[in-house]
Amino acid sequence: MPTENFVIEIEGEQISKELYEQLDSLEVELDDQLTSQFRLRFNLVQEDSDWLPLDNERFMVWKKVVISAGFDEIEPLISGFITHVRPYFDPDPTQCWLEIWGMDASVLMDREDKLKAWPDKKDSDIATEIFRDDYKLKLEIEDTKVIHDKAVSTIIQRETDIQFLKRLALRNGYECFVEGETGYFRPPQIDEEPQPVLACHFGDDTNVNSFSLEVNALAPTNVKMFQVDRSNKEVLEVAVESSNQPVLGSITANDLLARGMNPGQHYIAMNAATGTPEMTALCEGVFHQAEWFVRGEGEIDANKYSHILKARRTVTIKGIGEFYSGVYYVTHVTHIFTQDSYTQQFRVKRNAISPTGTEDFTGESGGLLGVLL
């Protein structure tokens, strides 16, 4: 069975062997909506009047940390900064410990509320300027097309840079995050090749310790928006009743409606848009968020899986029945390293059930039969 490896670098230098020996646990939390975080817990050792590693200058706040992990090859899990230092002193010296918390580089974008106008800009232009010019990040940005003409409306920022960009991303149905040295502002990459297969109850190939699902029939809904055109006073109307994003199965929520039952209906209010294109983008974004009606969570035996599961990517899951085996979008992974084990706690979502017939259930865990078990 492959054995995991991880590397911790602080300010560009790997920590010492002695520090690895004092390390009690390591957690890296990756989420499609939240800032990525890491938590290190060290056993404190007293040497004369010093407590190590508490008195190590490299463990001061705002030091840069890069954590990488893998099996045959390691890859970066998170690159960020120490934001919290939490020592605990117990009467028993062997029970004293130090926790180091940190966040990814987007934490630097969340420290100053700004009041700024962005006239004659597309949302993607704003993301480019903030990521590249203000924070010197590399870019993965997809064009949003709609230009906000100052003669009609001007985008006003009243929050921190990352809060502002996430707000712009939400109305376009985009994701906005920082990973390593790159800023991302783009639609979810649902159609990329899935990560290696997760297998439940699949004999010797099983690599999932536990898994649960919830199917929420109340989540999917059609979306409409009405607005008066500021130039000619005409009433603009946009309705979205079908998905423009890839569907991860052959049976959608609408296919499951009982005879004579209509989909839910949601009307967007208290949101101003510059015209029909922006109204359409906003309605599509809300529709796409609502159509994820299947959600699951579980825990992976990482050594059996032998891969690093990543958020914001798809993964194929088999062995959970004919309707629910298939491709899911990963929304959250917490990597937990201890002295005895390496587990990955994960959450996934899906906008359809039942395989399409194009899935590869073989992966590295077995054959197609797993979909029926």
N, C-alpha and C positions, 0 to 999 in steps of 0.2 A: 504494500500500500504506500503511495507517495506520502512524503512528509512535507509539511508546510515550512516555509521560511519567511521571515520578515526582517526588514531593516528599518531602523529609526535613525534619521539624520537631523541634527540640529545645527543651524547656521552652516550647512554644507558639509558637516563632518559627522561620520557615524559615531554613535555613542560607544563607550568602552565595553569590554567584556564584563567588567565588574558591574556596570549598570544593567546589562542584560540579565545578570544573575540576580540582581535585586528587583527586577521587574516581576510583579505579581500578575498583572493582567493588562491587556491592551484592547480597546474597543474603537472601531471606526464606524461611524454611522453616516450612511449615504442615503439621501432622500430626494425625490423628484421635485419637491416643493420647498424644502427647508435648506438652510445652510448646512453643509457637511461638517461633521464634528469628530474630534478624537478625544479619548480619555486614556491616560496612562496612570497606572497605580504601581508605585514602588514601595518596597519595604524600607523603612527608615533604619539606618544603622548609625549608632552614636560612636564617634571617635573623638576622645577627649571632650572638648566643648562644642565640637561640630556635629551636625546631623547631616548625613549624606543619604541621598543626593540633594537634600533641601538647600544646602549651602553651596551647591554647584552653580556658578554664574550662568551656565548654559540653560538653566531652568527658570530664568527670569521671564516675566511676561513680555510679549511682543518679539520673542525669538522665533525665527522661522523654522518650521518642522516639516519634514517630508517623510511619510511612512509608505513603504512599499512592501508587497507580499506576493507570494506565489508558490509554485511547486517546482517544476523543472526550471522555469524562469520567473523572476519577480517583476512586478509592474507597479507603478505608483497607485496607491489607494487614495491618498489625500496629501495635498500640499497646503499648509496654512500657518497659523501663528498661535502661540500660547496666549490664552486670554485669562485663565484662572489658575491660581496655585493654591492648593488646599491641603496643608499638613494636618495630621491628627496625632496627638500625643496621649498615649494610654499609660496608666501606672506600670503596666507590664511593658518593658522596652521592646519585647519581641512583637508587640501588637501595635506598634507605631507605624504609620504609613503616610505616604504623600501622593495626592492626586494632582495630575496635570491635565487641564482641559484646554482645548483649542478649537478653532474654526478655520474653514478654508478662506482663501484670499478675499472673498466677497465681504468679509467682516470689515475690511478697510473702506468699503463703499457704503457702510451703514453707520457712520459716525458723525455725520453732519447733515442736518436738515437744510435744504436749500429752497429758495424762492427764485425761480428763473423762468423766463419765457423762451419758448423754442418755436419761433415763427418760420413758416415755409419749410418745414421739415417732415420727412417720413419718420415713422417710429423706428425703422431700421437705421436711418441716418443718425438719429439720436443715440441709439445703442452703439453704433460705430464710434461716434465722437467721444462718448463717455468711456467706453472700454479702452479705446486706442489712445486717445489724447490725454485723458485724465489719469489712467491707471496703467498705461503701457502694456496692455494685454494683447495677445494674439486674438484673432477674430474667427468665429464661426457664426456668420450672420446671414439670414435669408431676407431678401427684399420684401418689404410690406406694401409697396406700390402706391398707397394713398398718401398724397402730399397735403399737408394741412395749410392751406392758403391763408395767410394772415388777414386777407380781406374778408374771409368767412369766419375763421376761428384760429386761435393760437393755443398750442399746448402749453400749459402752465405746470411747472414742477413745484410741489409744496412738501416734499419729503426727501429722504436720503436718496442717493443715486440708485442703490440696488432696489429699494422699495419702488421708486419711480419706474425703473426698467421692468420690474416684475408686473407692475400695473399695466404698462404698455403691452407686455407680452400676453397677459391674460386676455385682453380685448382682441388680440389677433389669433388666439388659440395657440400661442407659442410657449416654449419653455425658455426661461432665462436663468443662467447659473454660471458659476466660475468653476472650472476644473483644471487643476494645475496652473499653467500660465495662460490659459485661453478663456475668453469670455464667449458664451453661447447665447444666441438670440434666434430661435428657429422653431419650426414645428417639431413635435415629438417624432423620433425616428422609428416609427412603428414597422416599416417595411424592410428594415435591415435584417440580415441573417440572424436567427435566434442563437443564443448562447447554448452551450452543451446541455443535453437533456437532463431534467430532474425526474427521478423515478421513485414512485411510492409503491410499497408492497409488491416488489418485483424480484423477489428471491435474493440471490447473492448480489444482484445489480442495484438493489435499493440504496439510495443515497440521501433520502429525505427521512428525518427522524419523526416529524409530525407535520400535518397539513390540515387546514380547515377552510371551508368555503362559505360564502354567503351570496345568494342570488336575491337581488332587490328589485322586485317588479315595479316599485314606485319611482325609481330613479329616472328612466328615460322619458323624455318629453320633447314635443315639438316646440319651436321658439318663434315668436313674432315680435316685431318692433314697429311702432308708428312714430313719425316725427314730421313736423312742419318745416318745409324748405324755407330757409331764411331769405332767399333771394326772390322767390316767386309766390310764396305762401301756399304752395301745393302740399297736400298730405302725402308723405312718402311711406310706403309700406314694404316690409321685408318679411318673408316667412321661410323658415328652414325646416324641412320635414325629412331630410335624408342626409346621410353622412358623406363627407368628402375625404375622410381619413380611412385607411385600410381597416377592414373588418376581420377580426381574428377568429372566425368561425363561420359555419354555414347557416346558423339559425340566430337571427337577431331578436331583440326585445319585441319589435313589432310582429314578428312571425309567431310569437307566443301568445299574443292577445286572443282572448276568447271571441267567438263570433259575435259581431255587432258591437264590440268594444273598440273605442277610439283611443289613440295614444293620448297621453297627458299633454297639456298645453300651458306654456309659460310665456308671459308678456314682459319684455324688458322695459322698465320705466326708470326715470331719474338718471338716465345716461344720455348725454348729448353726443351726436355724431355729425360730421361735416356733410354727409350725403349718403346715398344708397350704397356705394362701395364699402364705406366704413361700417354702416349699419349691418351689411351682409357679413363682414368679417366678425363683428361682435356677436351676431346671432349664431354663426357657425361655431365660434369658440364656446359659447354656452351650450349649444347642442352637443358638441363633441365631449364636453366634460360630463354631461348628463347621461350619455349613452353607455358609460362604463358601469353596467349593472351587475357584473360578476366580480367579486373581490375575494382574495384569499390571503392566507398568511401561514407561514410554517418555519421549520428549522431544518437546516442541512447539516449532515455530517460531512464537513468540508474535506476531510482526508479521503473519504470514499468518492466524493464529487470530483476532487482533484482539480478544481478550477476556482477562479475568483468570480463570483456572481456580482454583476454590476447593476446599479439602478439606471433608469432611463434607457433600457434596452429590453428586447424581448427574450423570452426563454420558453422552451417547450417542456410541458409537464405531462407525464404519462402514468398510467396505473391508477387513475382516479375515476374510472368509468368512461363509457362511450361518449356521454354528453359533455363531460367536463375536462377530459384530456384534450390537450391542444396547446396553442401558442398564447402566452400571456405577456402583458407589459409589466416590467418590474418597477415598482414605485419606491421601494425602500429595501435596503440591506444593512444590517448591523453585523460587522465582522468582529467576533469575540475570540481573542487568543488568551488562554490561561496556561498554567504550567502543565495541565493534563490534557487539554483538548483545544480544538479549533472548530467553532460552529459559526454558521451564518444564518441569522434570523432575517426573514424576508417577507415582503408584502407584494402582491401582484394584483392586476385587474384585467378585465376582458370585456369587450363590447359585443360578444356573441358566444354561443355555445356550439358544441359538436364540431368535429374536425371538418375541414374543407376537402381533404383528400390529398392536399399538397404537402402536408407536414412531414418532416423527417423525424420519425420516432426512434430511429436506430441510435443516432448520436454515438455516445461512448458507453451506453448503459444497457443495450439490449435490442430487441426487435419490435416490430410493429404490433405484435400481440399485446403489448403492454397497454394499448389504448382500450382494450376490452376488459382489463382486469380491475 
